[in-house]
Amino acid sequence: MEAPLSGPSGNRSSGSCCGGCFEFLRGKKSPQRRFGSSVADRSPRSWGIAREVDEVPSRERPRVGSWASPVPYLPAAWGTWQRQNSEDSMCPLHSPEPDFQTKFELHVQESTSTSLDQSHQIGHGIASAQPQRLGEIGIVPRSQARPNAPASPPAGRGFMIEQLLQSPGSLPQGLSHAERARQFDKRIDKVLAELPPRASTCERVAKTPRRLLTARGPSGQRLRRGIIKGAKIVFFTTGYEGKRFIYEKAKALGVRSILIDSADSWSRVLVDEGVAERFIALDMSQTSESVFRQALSAIEALESDPKIGKVDGVATFAELSVPVAARLAEALGLPGPSPESADCARDKHATRAALKATGLPTPPNCEITCEADLARAMRVVGFPAVLKPVSGAASVGVKKVESEAELRSAYLERDRELRSLVISSGAIVKDDGNQGATVGAENVIGARFLLESYLDGDEVDVDIVMSEGEWQYAAVSDNGPTLEPYFNETWAVSPSLLPRTKQVELKELAISSVKALGFEDGIFHVECKSTTQNGPQLIEVNARMGGGPVYATNLRTWGVDLVEETLFCSAGIPARPAASREPHECIANADVNTLQSGRLKDLSFLEPLKGRAGVISFNNHVTEGEEVVGPADGLPTWLVEIVVSKPTPKEALDFLLSLEAEVQAKVRLA
């Protein structure tokens, strides 16, 4: 409990701190400030901070973009601190000038009989008013001065009095923002210069001051890049050839990559090209346990190799390889997710159970292990519903069902479909006999299915960077309506066009879902829906960087390199992405689906994309003469992936959809 404040007369002061505690110093009572129609704005906005350092205004801007900030600087949106006094008025951005002037006057009694430290002592008349308070701040009354106090300079205001009445007084100004940034850069340079060249990444992290290690912005990112330079990272399976950019990025960072994949993997050439350090071939047609044991033995054997030595981390960018990578990291004592968390993310039924246990929204669902389970699943879930493999990926085996007959038919079809697929380099492909060493998809994905309620509404992707148990980046992008009943993806746009409040809800659900599964570090591609009846709902958590254009979208929109952040997490370096507050550019992409089944006569549908301004890239998925499948006959074939850029998300999406219409008009089938 605070001591009562009293003036010279002993009465309690009714003024504010500066006008009450020291009111006796000016001898005039200050009027009490009235709060009515003008409420002082104490928000960060009133501090004069430039708008770009916080989130953009929170008002909705339909079809233009009112995005939520992708980084956790301030917890609330810009402007939410303002108090609304009426329907038509808001508080002023800055506090109004006080309606009184406070004027401090201090008369120090001089004495010729004693030499006292005037910087710490004041006259008896003033000291008697507030002896305890003055003593607390270091100003000692003459009557309480030590008898043997040392001699002091001539009487003057002194340090204590100056800081009491005119702080900061005569002190020199602090460094400017630019000077402080240069000083910080010098500290970064010093730390990098002193890092032991042959030390492990773990040792380098331990020798780096934490304040520098976790700093946001270009300087902090430069330090983390310096720490990971020379790190030896194992990549378990390398994915399809379109992921080449991942290993080229690792090379650019100075990472020494060790690749583990089947003997006939495309990535083998990366060693000859100098992109990777070593390639380890394994027989991927074996069971998962056998592959894990052999991979672990091969990595442990590198310790005795004088050219490699002990590795610093294990990473993967292939969905089906996440559980193995987690177990390799754990067995080697390296940073990485727990196998339990990785397994829970891969198992959609376990994911639903984990969310329900933590109180997060969960739709009705039921696991199906055999045909006899269908009746119970129908009673629990009802229709419409979605049938999907418990450990599936890439929408393989997913179908919407609206009746018992459709469910039974879809269940039998899904079982046959999985038997026609194989796993090659961690990716799911159709078995055409040319994949080399593979394993049947049903042996990896399994025969377990999940039936859950159909979720309508807007779908989004949330790309998340977690580090040390908290999210450091979470960017929301919109997904177009999937092509039902197989839920094939159509288009995406970043930043999101949804109202900002809806984006925040979806982002919070995605982050909470990742935490509910037990993850503390890593990169996550989370899919959610904002349903019309039940609000935000999770579709799935992918414990790795998203595929396709996800990397380019985050890099070009927000300046965040998800490959770089993946490598930091795998090596135990704290991730603090240097994301921008506003998008650099707005990106839209589409996987153009085949609308009818048939044989492609040619690839003339690519002509509208060639040399077109605003088209960043396009990747053809098919070949001339290939048989393609339309939605009426099964999971649609993707013709081409298109990525475009425009100044606003609306312009980007409109341009993308117009290009897709031109492409579809030129598709020729036999």
DRENZAZA-494527 format. One record per residue (C-alpha): residue number from 1; chain; z, y, x negated. Coordinates in Angstrom, 2 decimals, padded with zeros to 5 digits. Example, Ala and Ser with C-alpha at 12.3 -4.5 7.8 and 13.67 -1.06 7.14 Angstrom:
REM DRENZAZA-494527
1|A|007.80|-004.50|-012.30
2|A|007.14|-001.06|-013.67
END
This chain:
REM DRENZAZA-494527
1|A|000.00|000.00|000.00
2|A|-000.92|003.40|-001.37
3|A|001.78|005.98|-002.10
4|A|001.67|009.01|000.19
5|A|-000.13|012.01|-001.17
6|A|001.87|015.21|-001.13
7|A|001.12|018.80|-002.02
8|A|003.50|021.36|-003.49
9|A|005.43|021.52|-000.27
10|A|005.82|017.77|-000.06
11|A|003.61|017.41|003.04
12|A|000.96|014.69|003.19
13|A|-002.51|016.03|002.44
14|A|-005.20|015.45|005.01
15|A|-008.15|016.12|002.71
16|A|-010.47|013.73|000.93
17|A|-009.60|012.42|-002.53
18|A|-011.03|015.31|-004.52
19|A|-009.87|017.82|-001.94
20|A|-006.50|016.15|-001.26
21|A|-005.13|014.54|-004.39
22|A|-005.74|017.69|-006.39
23|A|-005.64|020.26|-003.63
24|A|-002.70|021.96|-005.33
25|A|-005.00|022.75|-008.27
26|A|-006.99|025.22|-006.21
27|A|-004.24|026.43|-003.91
28|A|-006.40|026.35|-000.79
29|A|-006.47|023.66|001.84
30|A|-009.91|022.21|002.44
31|A|-011.13|021.79|005.97
32|A|-011.38|018.20|007.19
33|A|-014.96|017.01|007.30
34|A|-016.34|016.19|010.73
35|A|-018.57|013.16|011.28
36|A|-020.74|013.42|014.30
37|A|-024.47|013.68|014.63
38|A|-024.96|013.72|010.85
39|A|-023.73|010.52|009.22
40|A|-024.00|010.38|005.46
41|A|-026.48|007.83|004.17
42|A|-024.72|005.86|001.43
43|A|-027.56|003.37|001.00
44|A|-029.49|002.77|-002.23
45|A|-032.24|004.81|-000.62
46|A|-030.02|007.88|-000.93
47|A|-029.72|007.32|-004.68
48|A|-033.25|008.52|-005.27
49|A|-034.57|005.10|-006.32
50|A|-038.33|004.79|-006.39
51|A|-039.63|002.84|-003.43
52|A|-041.38|000.24|-005.56
53|A|-038.11|-001.15|-006.88
54|A|-037.04|-002.42|-003.48
55|A|-038.71|-004.02|-000.50
56|A|-041.43|-002.27|001.41
57|A|-040.53|-000.66|004.76
58|A|-039.41|-003.26|007.25
59|A|-041.39|-002.03|010.23
60|A|-043.97|-004.50|011.45
61|A|-047.59|-003.81|010.67
62|A|-049.54|-006.45|012.61
63|A|-052.58|-007.85|010.82
64|A|-051.99|-005.60|007.83
65|A|-048.91|-007.19|006.28
66|A|-045.21|-006.35|006.34
67|A|-044.07|-008.77|003.70
68|A|-040.60|-009.82|002.69
69|A|-039.74|-009.23|-000.95
70|A|-040.28|-012.39|-003.03
71|A|-037.36|-011.64|-005.38
72|A|-033.60|-011.32|-004.67
73|A|-032.77|-007.83|-005.92
74|A|-030.99|-006.23|-002.95
75|A|-029.87|-008.43|-000.05
76|A|-030.99|-006.17|002.80
77|A|-034.32|-004.65|003.67
78|A|-035.25|-001.11|002.82
79|A|-033.91|001.28|005.43
80|A|-031.51|-001.15|007.14
81|A|-028.52|000.83|005.92
82|A|-029.49|003.83|008.07
83|A|-027.42|004.36|011.21
84|A|-029.27|005.18|014.36
85|A|-027.66|007.98|016.37
86|A|-030.13|008.05|019.21
87|A|-033.27|006.35|020.32
88|A|-035.45|009.03|018.79
89|A|-033.58|010.02|015.66
90|A|-032.43|008.43|012.46
91|A|-029.93|009.64|009.91
92|A|-031.34|011.85|007.16
93|A|-032.38|010.10|003.97
94|A|-029.92|012.11|001.90
95|A|-026.38|013.22|002.62
96|A|-026.13|016.81|003.93
97|A|-024.55|019.43|001.73
98|A|-020.78|019.74|002.25
99|A|-019.75|022.57|004.55
100|A|-017.13|023.75|002.09
101|A|-016.97|024.59|-001.58
102|A|-014.27|023.04|-003.68
103|A|-013.19|025.26|-006.54
104|A|-010.67|023.93|-008.99
105|A|-008.52|026.35|-010.96
106|A|-006.02|025.22|-013.55
107|A|-003.57|027.59|-015.22
108|A|-001.98|026.03|-018.30
109|A|001.33|027.63|-019.25
110|A|001.39|028.51|-022.91
111|A|004.49|028.19|-025.05
112|A|005.05|029.57|-028.52
113|A|008.23|027.64|-029.11
114|A|006.67|024.20|-029.30
115|A|003.31|022.80|-030.31
116|A|002.16|020.39|-027.64
117|A|-001.02|018.40|-027.10
118|A|-002.71|020.64|-024.54
119|A|-005.36|017.98|-023.86
120|A|-002.69|015.71|-022.36
121|A|-000.04|018.10|-021.01
122|A|000.03|020.78|-018.35
123|A|002.57|023.28|-017.05
124|A|005.73|022.41|-015.15
125|A|004.64|024.11|-011.91
126|A|001.59|021.95|-011.56
127|A|003.16|018.79|-012.93
128|A|005.98|018.91|-010.39
129|A|003.42|018.66|-007.61
130|A|001.90|015.36|-008.75
131|A|003.86|013.99|-011.70
132|A|003.20|010.34|-010.96
133|A|-000.52|010.76|-010.25
134|A|-001.04|012.97|-013.32
135|A|000.77|010.49|-015.49
136|A|-001.44|007.66|-014.22
137|A|-004.58|009.43|-015.40
138|A|-003.13|010.38|-018.78
139|A|-002.03|014.00|-018.22
140|A|001.66|014.21|-019.22
141|A|003.85|017.09|-017.94
142|A|005.50|019.25|-020.61
143|A|008.92|018.21|-019.40
144|A|008.07|014.55|-020.11
145|A|006.41|015.09|-023.49
146|A|007.68|013.06|-026.42
147|A|010.02|015.15|-028.63
148|A|008.26|014.16|-031.85
149|A|004.70|014.59|-030.57
150|A|002.25|015.41|-033.39
151|A|000.85|018.89|-033.74
152|A|-002.32|019.59|-031.79
153|A|-005.17|022.09|-031.96
154|A|-004.80|025.46|-030.22
155|A|-004.45|025.49|-026.48
156|A|-007.62|024.66|-024.54
157|A|-008.93|022.62|-021.70
158|A|-009.02|019.40|-023.69
159|A|-010.61|016.04|-023.00
160|A|-008.38|014.91|-020.14
161|A|-008.52|018.21|-018.26
162|A|-012.28|018.47|-018.76
163|A|-012.86|014.95|-017.44
164|A|-010.53|015.62|-014.53
165|A|-012.31|018.75|-013.38
166|A|-015.85|018.76|-014.85
167|A|-016.79|015.17|-015.70
168|A|-018.91|014.40|-017.67
169|A|-018.26|017.86|-019.12
170|A|-019.56|018.45|-022.61
171|A|-020.49|014.81|-023.25
172|A|-024.08|014.22|-024.43
173|A|-026.54|012.77|-021.93
174|A|-027.12|009.03|-021.91
175|A|-030.37|007.39|-022.91
176|A|-033.38|007.89|-020.72
177|A|-034.90|004.90|-018.94
178|A|-037.68|004.71|-021.54
179|A|-035.21|004.94|-024.44
180|A|-033.02|002.26|-022.90
181|A|-036.07|000.00|-022.46
182|A|-037.03|000.51|-026.13
183|A|-033.47|-000.30|-027.19
184|A|-033.56|-003.47|-025.05
185|A|-036.89|-004.50|-026.60
186|A|-035.39|-004.10|-030.08
187|A|-032.58|-006.45|-029.12
188|A|-035.16|-008.96|-027.84
189|A|-037.09|-008.67|-031.13
190|A|-033.91|-009.24|-033.11
191|A|-032.96|-012.34|-031.13
192|A|-036.46|-013.82|-031.44
193|A|-036.52|-013.15|-035.18
194|A|-033.19|-014.91|-035.63
195|A|-034.03|-018.04|-033.60
196|A|-033.95|-021.10|-035.88
197|A|-037.58|-022.28|-036.18
198|A|-036.84|-026.03|-036.13
199|A|-034.10|-025.96|-033.51
200|A|-034.45|-027.65|-030.15
201|A|-034.97|-025.56|-027.03
202|A|-031.40|-026.37|-025.98
203|A|-030.06|-024.96|-029.27
204|A|-032.19|-021.83|-028.92
205|A|-030.88|-021.22|-025.42
206|A|-027.30|-021.62|-026.66
207|A|-027.82|-019.03|-029.41
208|A|-029.31|-016.41|-027.07
209|A|-027.03|-013.85|-025.35
210|A|-026.98|-014.69|-021.67
211|A|-027.58|-011.10|-020.55
212|A|-030.88|-011.13|-022.43
213|A|-031.74|-014.69|-021.46
214|A|-031.49|-013.96|-017.73
215|A|-033.02|-010.47|-017.78
216|A|-035.78|-009.81|-015.27
217|A|-038.95|-007.99|-016.14
218|A|-041.55|-008.25|-018.92
219|A|-039.01|-008.05|-021.77
220|A|-036.90|-010.91|-020.42
221|A|-040.02|-012.97|-019.81
222|A|-041.18|-012.31|-023.38
223|A|-037.87|-013.65|-024.68
224|A|-038.09|-016.82|-022.59
225|A|-041.65|-017.39|-023.76
226|A|-040.47|-017.04|-027.33
227|A|-037.74|-019.61|-026.76
228|A|-040.08|-022.22|-025.29
229|A|-042.64|-021.81|-028.07
230|A|-042.81|-025.08|-029.98
231|A|-041.02|-027.06|-027.26
232|A|-042.14|-030.67|-026.81
233|A|-042.69|-031.37|-023.12
234|A|-043.65|-034.77|-021.66
235|A|-045.99|-034.62|-018.65
236|A|-045.71|-037.79|-016.61
237|A|-049.19|-038.33|-015.08
238|A|-051.68|-035.50|-015.29
239|A|-053.23|-035.43|-011.80
240|A|-056.90|-034.84|-011.11
241|A|-059.14|-032.97|-013.53
242|A|-058.77|-029.75|-011.56
243|A|-055.27|-029.48|-013.06
244|A|-056.63|-028.90|-016.55
245|A|-055.48|-025.27|-016.39
246|A|-051.85|-026.46|-016.44
247|A|-052.14|-028.00|-019.89
248|A|-054.21|-025.12|-021.19
249|A|-051.44|-022.76|-020.05
250|A|-048.85|-024.90|-021.83
251|A|-050.94|-024.73|-024.99
252|A|-051.18|-020.93|-024.69
253|A|-047.36|-020.76|-024.54
254|A|-047.08|-022.79|-027.72
255|A|-045.81|-025.89|-025.93
256|A|-046.56|-029.21|-027.60
257|A|-047.65|-031.46|-024.72
258|A|-047.23|-035.23|-024.62
259|A|-049.27|-036.76|-021.77
260|A|-048.48|-040.10|-020.10
261|A|-051.13|-041.61|-017.85
262|A|-053.47|-044.56|-017.40
263|A|-055.77|-045.43|-020.29
264|A|-058.88|-044.19|-018.47
265|A|-057.41|-040.84|-017.41
266|A|-059.62|-037.76|-017.84
267|A|-056.74|-036.05|-019.67
268|A|-057.16|-038.22|-022.74
269|A|-059.75|-035.79|-024.09
270|A|-057.15|-033.00|-024.19
271|A|-055.78|-034.46|-027.43
272|A|-059.22|-034.36|-029.08
273|A|-059.64|-030.78|-027.87
274|A|-056.32|-029.75|-029.39
275|A|-054.81|-028.88|-026.00
276|A|-052.26|-031.72|-026.06
277|A|-050.30|-033.23|-028.94
278|A|-050.24|-036.88|-027.93
279|A|-051.56|-039.19|-025.18
280|A|-049.60|-042.29|-024.19
281|A|-051.52|-044.86|-022.14
282|A|-049.67|-047.02|-019.62
283|A|-050.79|-049.69|-017.17
284|A|-050.30|-047.82|-013.90
285|A|-051.12|-050.91|-011.81
286|A|-047.61|-052.24|-012.49
287|A|-044.56|-051.70|-010.31
288|A|-042.81|-048.34|-010.44
289|A|-039.85|-049.84|-012.32
290|A|-042.10|-051.35|-014.98
291|A|-043.96|-048.06|-015.43
292|A|-040.65|-046.19|-015.71
293|A|-039.25|-048.60|-018.31
294|A|-042.39|-048.45|-020.44
295|A|-042.60|-044.67|-020.22
296|A|-038.94|-044.35|-021.24
297|A|-039.43|-046.66|-024.23
298|A|-042.52|-044.74|-025.33
299|A|-040.69|-041.39|-025.17
300|A|-037.66|-042.72|-027.03
301|A|-039.98|-044.07|-029.75
302|A|-041.23|-040.52|-030.37
303|A|-037.85|-039.61|-031.91
304|A|-038.69|-041.65|-035.00
305|A|-042.17|-040.11|-035.23
306|A|-041.96|-037.37|-037.90
307|A|-044.79|-035.44|-036.22
308|A|-043.09|-035.30|-032.82
309|A|-039.36|-036.07|-032.78
310|A|-037.01|-035.68|-029.83
311|A|-038.64|-034.11|-026.76
312|A|-037.23|-031.05|-024.98
313|A|-038.22|-031.75|-021.39
314|A|-040.05|-033.85|-018.81
315|A|-042.34|-032.35|-016.14
316|A|-044.88|-033.43|-013.56
317|A|-047.26|-031.66|-011.21
318|A|-048.12|-034.81|-009.20
319|A|-046.19|-035.40|-005.96
320|A|-045.94|-039.18|-006.30
321|A|-044.66|-038.91|-009.87
322|A|-041.64|-036.71|-009.06
323|A|-039.11|-039.61|-008.70
324|A|-040.17|-041.16|-012.02
325|A|-040.04|-037.81|-013.85
326|A|-036.53|-037.17|-012.49
327|A|-035.32|-040.56|-013.76
328|A|-036.93|-040.06|-017.17
329|A|-035.19|-036.70|-017.60
330|A|-031.85|-038.18|-016.55
331|A|-032.15|-041.19|-018.87
332|A|-033.05|-038.93|-021.80
333|A|-030.26|-036.45|-021.09
334|A|-032.73|-033.64|-020.42
335|A|-032.77|-030.94|-017.71
336|A|-034.23|-031.99|-014.39
337|A|-033.45|-032.75|-010.75
338|A|-031.19|-035.63|-009.89
339|A|-033.04|-038.79|-008.83
340|A|-031.13|-038.66|-005.53
341|A|-032.53|-035.21|-004.74
342|A|-036.05|-036.22|-005.75
343|A|-035.87|-039.36|-003.60
344|A|-034.52|-037.40|-000.65
345|A|-037.42|-034.93|-000.83
346|A|-039.97|-037.74|-001.01
347|A|-038.38|-039.57|001.95
348|A|-039.05|-037.51|005.09
349|A|-036.48|-039.42|007.13
350|A|-033.80|-038.79|004.47
351|A|-034.84|-035.12|004.39
352|A|-034.24|-034.80|008.13
353|A|-030.83|-036.46|007.77
354|A|-029.82|-034.13|004.93
355|A|-030.76|-031.04|006.93
356|A|-028.89|-032.27|009.99
357|A|-025.79|-032.96|007.89
358|A|-025.72|-029.34|006.69
359|A|-026.29|-027.85|010.14
360|A|-029.92|-026.85|009.61
361|A|-032.43|-027.17|012.48
362|A|-033.87|-030.66|012.76
363|A|-036.34|-031.95|015.38
364|A|-035.75|-035.32|017.10
365|A|-037.03|-038.08|014.82
366|A|-036.90|-041.83|014.34
367|A|-037.78|-044.15|011.47
368|A|-040.29|-046.96|012.14
369|A|-040.30|-049.99|009.84
370|A|-042.23|-052.38|012.06
371|A|-044.11|-052.45|015.35
372|A|-040.95|-053.49|017.20
373|A|-039.40|-050.08|016.40
374|A|-042.01|-048.19|018.41
375|A|-040.21|-048.53|021.74
376|A|-036.96|-047.07|020.39
377|A|-038.86|-044.27|018.63
378|A|-040.56|-043.27|021.89
379|A|-037.22|-043.07|023.68
380|A|-035.65|-040.91|020.95
381|A|-038.56|-038.56|020.28
382|A|-040.79|-038.48|023.34
383|A|-044.27|-036.93|023.43
384|A|-046.15|-035.11|022.04
385|A|-045.11|-036.41|018.65
386|A|-046.35|-036.79|015.08
387|A|-046.57|-040.10|013.24
388|A|-046.45|-039.87|009.44
389|A|-045.60|-042.10|006.46
390|A|-042.01|-041.58|005.32
391|A|-043.15|-041.07|001.71
392|A|-046.66|-039.76|002.30
393|A|-048.52|-036.86|000.73
394|A|-051.61|-034.71|001.30
395|A|-051.53|-035.37|005.09
396|A|-052.60|-038.96|004.46
397|A|-051.67|-041.17|007.41
398|A|-050.51|-038.27|009.60
399|A|-051.60|-038.12|013.24
400|A|-050.54|-036.42|016.47
401|A|-049.92|-038.80|019.39
402|A|-049.41|-037.97|023.06
403|A|-048.82|-041.33|024.72
404|A|-047.53|-044.84|024.07
405|A|-051.07|-046.19|023.80
406|A|-051.99|-043.54|021.19
407|A|-048.83|-044.25|019.21
408|A|-049.44|-048.01|019.03
409|A|-053.07|-047.51|018.09
410|A|-052.24|-044.87|015.46
411|A|-049.54|-047.04|013.91
412|A|-051.95|-049.94|013.37
413|A|-054.69|-047.58|012.10
414|A|-052.31|-045.96|009.60
415|A|-051.37|-049.35|008.20
416|A|-055.03|-050.26|007.64
417|A|-055.78|-046.80|006.20
418|A|-053.07|-047.06|003.56
419|A|-054.46|-050.40|002.42
420|A|-057.82|-048.73|001.68
421|A|-056.27|-046.16|-000.68
422|A|-055.09|-046.36|-004.29
423|A|-052.98|-044.21|-006.61
424|A|-054.88|-042.97|-009.68
425|A|-053.28|-040.50|-012.16
426|A|-050.64|-039.73|-009.56
427|A|-053.22|-038.75|-006.91
428|A|-054.18|-040.55|-003.68
429|A|-057.87|-041.50|-003.58
430|A|-060.08|-043.95|-001.74
431|A|-060.65|-047.21|-003.55
432|A|-064.32|-047.36|-004.53
433|A|-063.78|-049.74|-007.45
434|A|-064.34|-047.05|-010.10
435|A|-060.77|-045.80|-010.63
436|A|-059.78|-048.25|-013.36
437|A|-056.08|-049.10|-013.50
438|A|-054.60|-048.20|-010.12
439|A|-051.92|-049.31|-007.70
440|A|-052.33|-049.74|-003.96
441|A|-051.11|-046.74|-001.96
442|A|-049.15|-048.98|000.41
443|A|-047.06|-050.16|-002.55
444|A|-046.06|-046.56|-003.38
445|A|-046.03|-044.87|000.00
446|A|-044.71|-047.98|001.74
447|A|-045.05|-049.23|005.30
448|A|-042.22|-047.05|006.67
449|A|-043.21|-044.35|009.15
450|A|-041.49|-041.45|010.83
451|A|-042.05|-040.36|014.41
452|A|-040.86|-036.83|015.11
453|A|-041.36|-034.18|017.78
454|A|-044.54|-032.18|017.54
455|A|-043.91|-028.67|016.21
456|A|-046.12|-025.88|017.51
457|A|-046.29|-022.28|016.30
458|A|-047.19|-020.44|013.11
459|A|-047.14|-022.44|009.88
460|A|-046.29|-021.02|006.46
461|A|-045.86|-022.13|002.87
462|A|-042.89|-020.84|000.89
463|A|-043.20|-021.15|-002.89
464|A|-039.72|-021.13|-004.41
465|A|-038.32|-020.87|-007.93
466|A|-034.72|-022.14|-008.17
467|A|-032.59|-021.62|-011.27
468|A|-028.90|-022.29|-011.83
469|A|-028.33|-023.10|-008.18
470|A|-029.89|-019.98|-006.67
471|A|-033.35|-018.87|-005.65
472|A|-035.03|-016.45|-008.02
473|A|-038.36|-016.15|-006.22
474|A|-039.59|-017.10|-002.74
475|A|-043.02|-015.96|-001.54
476|A|-044.30|-016.56|002.00
477|A|-047.97|-017.18|002.77
478|A|-049.56|-018.01|006.11
479|A|-051.38|-021.24|006.92
480|A|-054.12|-021.36|009.52
481|A|-053.91|-023.83|012.42
482|A|-054.33|-027.34|011.04
483|A|-057.20|-029.44|012.29
484|A|-055.54|-031.80|014.76
485|A|-054.87|-034.60|015.34
486|A|-054.91|-035.24|011.56
487|A|-053.35|-031.92|010.49
488|A|-055.97|-031.20|007.87
489|A|-055.39|-027.79|006.29
490|A|-057.84|-024.99|007.07
491|A|-057.01|-021.60|005.53
492|A|-054.14|-019.65|003.97
493|A|-053.48|-015.98|003.23
494|A|-050.97|-014.17|001.02
495|A|-048.95|-012.06|001.66
496|A|-048.04|-013.25|005.13
497|A|-049.28|-011.41|008.21
498|A|-046.28|-012.47|010.29
499|A|-043.62|-009.92|011.30
500|A|-041.18|-009.39|008.49
501|A|-038.18|-010.67|010.47
502|A|-039.98|-013.94|011.08
503|A|-040.88|-014.22|007.40
504|A|-037.24|-013.75|006.39
505|A|-036.13|-016.47|008.83
506|A|-038.67|-018.92|007.45
507|A|-037.84|-018.03|003.85
508|A|-034.12|-018.53|004.47
509|A|-034.75|-021.92|006.08
510|A|-036.94|-023.02|003.15
511|A|-034.33|-022.02|000.57
512|A|-031.50|-023.61|002.56
513|A|-033.52|-026.83|002.87
514|A|-034.02|-027.03|-000.89
515|A|-030.28|-026.55|-001.41
516|A|-029.45|-029.11|001.30
517|A|-031.36|-031.72|-000.71
518|A|-029.18|-030.99|-003.74
519|A|-031.69|-029.17|-005.95
520|A|-030.46|-026.49|-008.34
521|A|-033.46|-025.87|-010.62
522|A|-037.20|-026.25|-010.28
523|A|-040.32|-025.13|-008.47
524|A|-040.79|-026.06|-004.80
525|A|-043.63|-025.87|-002.31
526|A|-041.98|-025.84|001.12
527|A|-043.85|-026.03|004.41
528|A|-042.29|-024.60|007.58
529|A|-043.21|-023.60|011.13
530|A|-041.96|-020.84|013.38
531|A|-041.97|-022.65|016.70
532|A|-042.16|-020.96|020.09
533|A|-039.09|-022.69|021.55
534|A|-036.87|-023.75|018.64
535|A|-037.41|-021.09|015.99
536|A|-037.93|-021.94|012.30
537|A|-038.38|-025.64|011.54
538|A|-038.99|-027.47|008.28
539|A|-042.07|-029.64|007.84
540|A|-041.41|-030.89|004.30
541|A|-040.11|-030.01|000.83
542|A|-042.36|-030.77|-002.15
543|A|-040.32|-030.76|-005.37
544|A|-043.12|-029.44|-007.58
545|A|-045.67|-026.65|-007.72
546|A|-048.14|-026.68|-004.85
547|A|-051.66|-027.88|-005.48
548|A|-055.04|-026.29|-004.88
549|A|-055.05|-022.48|-005.03
550|A|-051.24|-022.14|-004.90
551|A|-051.01|-021.32|-008.61
552|A|-053.73|-018.66|-008.48
553|A|-052.35|-017.19|-005.25
554|A|-048.85|-016.57|-006.64
555|A|-050.19|-015.33|-009.96
556|A|-052.68|-012.87|-008.50
557|A|-050.55|-011.68|-005.59
558|A|-047.10|-011.34|-007.16
559|A|-047.73|-011.82|-010.88
560|A|-045.65|-015.03|-010.99
561|A|-046.89|-017.92|-013.14
562|A|-045.54|-021.11|-011.55
563|A|-046.70|-023.28|-014.46
564|A|-044.69|-021.12|-016.83
565|A|-041.63|-021.28|-014.58
566|A|-041.97|-025.07|-014.28
567|A|-041.92|-025.39|-018.06
568|A|-038.88|-023.11|-018.34
569|A|-036.96|-025.24|-015.83
570|A|-037.96|-028.51|-017.48
571|A|-036.67|-027.25|-020.86
572|A|-033.41|-025.83|-019.50
573|A|-034.39|-022.16|-019.83
574|A|-033.14|-019.98|-016.94
575|A|-036.03|-018.87|-014.72
576|A|-036.20|-015.19|-013.74
577|A|-039.80|-014.54|-012.61
578|A|-041.00|-011.00|-013.22
579|A|-042.40|-010.59|-009.70
580|A|-043.76|-007.31|-008.43
581|A|-042.27|-005.60|-005.37
582|A|-045.68|-005.05|-003.81
583|A|-048.72|-007.36|-004.02
584|A|-051.22|-006.73|-006.79
585|A|-054.00|-008.05|-004.57
586|A|-054.25|-010.07|-001.38
587|A|-055.58|-013.62|-001.56
588|A|-057.03|-015.90|001.09
589|A|-058.32|-019.43|000.61
590|A|-059.86|-022.16|002.72
591|A|-060.72|-025.82|002.45
592|A|-063.82|-025.98|004.60
593|A|-063.66|-029.11|006.78
594|A|-066.67|-031.14|007.81
595|A|-067.14|-030.70|011.56
596|A|-069.36|-033.76|012.09
597|A|-069.78|-037.12|010.41
598|A|-072.96|-037.98|008.55
599|A|-074.69|-037.97|005.15
600|A|-075.09|-034.68|003.30
601|A|-078.75|-033.89|002.73
602|A|-078.02|-031.25|000.07
603|A|-075.52|-028.67|-001.13
604|A|-077.31|-025.62|000.25
605|A|-074.12|-024.63|002.07
606|A|-072.83|-023.30|-001.27
607|A|-075.51|-020.59|-001.46
608|A|-073.58|-017.91|000.53
609|A|-070.78|-018.11|-002.05
610|A|-072.78|-017.59|-005.21
611|A|-072.48|-014.14|-006.75
612|A|-070.64|-012.79|-003.71
613|A|-068.35|-009.81|-004.36
614|A|-064.75|-010.64|-003.50
615|A|-065.17|-014.39|-004.09
616|A|-062.80|-015.39|-006.88
617|A|-063.84|-019.02|-007.04
618|A|-065.26|-021.92|-005.08
619|A|-064.88|-025.60|-005.94
620|A|-067.22|-028.15|-004.42
621|A|-065.51|-031.31|-003.13
622|A|-068.60|-033.38|-002.29
623|A|-071.92|-034.50|-003.76
624|A|-075.43|-034.57|-002.38
625|A|-076.02|-037.71|-000.31
626|A|-072.30|-038.37|000.22
627|A|-071.06|-039.73|003.55
628|A|-068.68|-037.25|005.15
629|A|-066.27|-037.68|008.07
630|A|-065.74|-035.25|010.97
631|A|-062.49|-034.91|012.98
632|A|-063.85|-037.03|015.82
633|A|-064.01|-040.05|013.52
634|A|-060.99|-039.68|011.23
635|A|-059.41|-037.49|008.57
636|A|-062.06|-034.78|007.97
637|A|-063.78|-034.47|004.62
638|A|-063.31|-031.20|002.73
639|A|-066.62|-029.70|001.68
640|A|-065.58|-026.81|-000.56
641|A|-062.52|-024.79|-001.51
642|A|-063.02|-021.01|-001.36
643|A|-060.69|-018.35|-002.79
644|A|-061.25|-014.64|-002.06
645|A|-059.51|-011.35|-002.82
646|A|-059.32|-008.09|-000.86
647|A|-056.99|-005.03|-000.78
648|A|-055.12|-006.16|002.37
649|A|-054.32|-009.61|003.77
650|A|-056.21|-008.85|006.97
651|A|-059.36|-007.93|005.04
652|A|-059.00|-011.03|002.87
653|A|-058.64|-013.35|005.86
654|A|-061.46|-011.76|007.84
655|A|-063.77|-011.99|004.82
656|A|-062.81|-015.63|004.25
657|A|-063.47|-016.64|007.85
658|A|-066.86|-014.92|007.84
659|A|-067.78|-016.81|004.66
660|A|-066.69|-020.10|006.21
661|A|-068.94|-019.46|009.21
662|A|-071.89|-018.86|006.85
663|A|-071.10|-022.08|004.97
664|A|-070.84|-024.16|008.16
665|A|-074.18|-022.78|009.39
666|A|-075.91|-024.18|006.28
667|A|-074.39|-027.70|006.33
668|A|-077.27|-030.19|006.78
669|A|-076.51|-033.80|007.74
670|A|-078.84|-036.77|007.97
END
